[in-house]
Amino acid sequence: MQAKPRSLQTELFKIPIHKIINARHSLCVLGAKINRSEFDKAFGSLYSDGKGRPAKTTRLMVGLQSISTT
């Protein structure tokens, strides 16, 4: 019995991201300049432990907010 040929599609997630994207793209450059720990400091007090649903990350919430206001 022969092994099945490997599909390139299943190998997609094994490729390092820096080989797929252009690191000089303006969004990549901007993303590297953002200090995300400042968001945690600014919005961390608004989260409460143990109440309600588990919190989403501040990075996700700030990103979603910036998308909805453009």
Secondary structure, 3 states (H helix, E strand, C coil): CCCCCCCHHHHHHHCCHHHCCCCCCHHHHHHHHCCHHHHHHHHHHHCCCCCCCCCCCHHHHHHHHHHHCC
